């Protein structure tokens, strides 16, 4: 935490900045960093999901502590972590920003997320059009 202030100080050529150095356990350090990066918009959806997963599994953080620290609800955290179950190519497209947040969450419901991701990119499908593709595919199988 504090990296944004440090970078800003470097941009204006400050040699020193006031700081408080705090020793934190892994969970607290990750939570602080995650909250700061979310606020600054510096994380991809995939990076955010990986941070949630690490906090909840490796650090055994309490879900309520995570939701309070990052200002996201439990549903958002669960949905974000579900993105990690998508195929690697789709995760790459999401992580690189080639697919929007809204498209990413639509892909969770797709029976063939790689094919739909390709269609979204090739045909410039809107989120609603991507949802319609999923619905059409489900109807065709009924």
N, C-alpha and C positions, 0 to 999 in steps of 0.2 A: 504494500500500500504506500501511497505517496509518490509513486513514479510520475504521475501527471504533474505534480508540483515541481518535482526535480527537473523534468524536461522543460517546463515553463521557465524555471530559473536559469537553466542553461541557455535558452533562447535569448534572454535579456542579459546574458553574460554576468550573472551573479555568481560570485565565488562561494558564497555561503548562504544557507537558508535556515530559518529556525525549524527545528525538528524535535520530535520526541521519539526516542528509540524504545520500542516495547518488545519484550520477548513474548512470543505467543506459541501455543502448540500448533500442530499442523492444521487442525480443523479451523481454529480461529484465524490463522494466517490466510488460509484458502478463502474463508468467508469474507475477510476484509478485502482481499484482492479481487474476489469475484464481484462483490458489491461495487467497488470502485470501477472496475472494468465494464460492468453492466451500465452503470450510470453514464460513463463516458462513451458507451456504444462501441467498445473496442473488441468485442468477442463475436465470433460466428456462433450460429445456433449449435453447431456441433461442439465447439469449445465449451460453450455454456453447459450443454448436456453432460459432457465428460467431467466438468467440475462438480456438477450435482452428483453424478454417480460416484466420484471419488469421495466426496464428503459423506455420502450416505453409506458407502461400503467400507472403504479403507479407514476412514476417520470415525466411523460410527456416529456421525453427527445426528442430532435429533431433527426430524423434518420441520418441526415448529421453529427451531432455531434458524434453520436455513431460510424458511419463508419470511421470518421476521427480518433477517439480515439483508436479504436481496430484494424484498418488496414484491415478491411473486407469490401467487397462491399455489397450493399443493397440486392442483390440476395442471398448471403450467409446468411445474417441475416434472411431473410424471410424463406429460406429453413430450417434453424436451428429451427426457431420457429414452423414450420410445424411438426417437430418431436414430439412436445408436444401433437399433435392430435392422435398419434399412441396409440394403446392399452397399458395399464399399464405394462403387461408382456414384451412387445417389448421394451418399454421405459427402463425397468429395464435391459434388455439384452444389450441395447445400453449404458446405463449409467455405467454399470459394466465393459464395455470393451469386453464383450463376442462377440459382433458384431462390425465390423469395421465401420469407418466413411462412407466408400463407400457403404457397405451393408445397413447402416442405411438410406442413401438417396435413394437407390433402393427400400427399403420397403415402401417409401412414395407412390410409384406407384402401389403397390400390392393391389389387391382387398381383399385379406385375409392375412394381414401382419403377424399375429401370425403363421399361417400355413407355410408361406414362411420362417419365422425366424426359426421355428423348423426344416425345411428342410435344411436350410443353416448350422445349427449347426450339425444336425445328419449326413448329407451327405457331409459336408465340401465343400459346393458349393462355387465356385468363384463368384465374382461380375457379370461377364459375364453370368455364368450359371444361376444365380438368375434372371437376366434380361430375359434370354431365357425362364425361367419358366413362368414369367409374360406374355411374348409374346405368348407362347403356350396356356396359359389359356385364353387369349383374343381371339385367333384364334378359340379355341374350342367352345367359346360362340357365335361366328359370324355365 
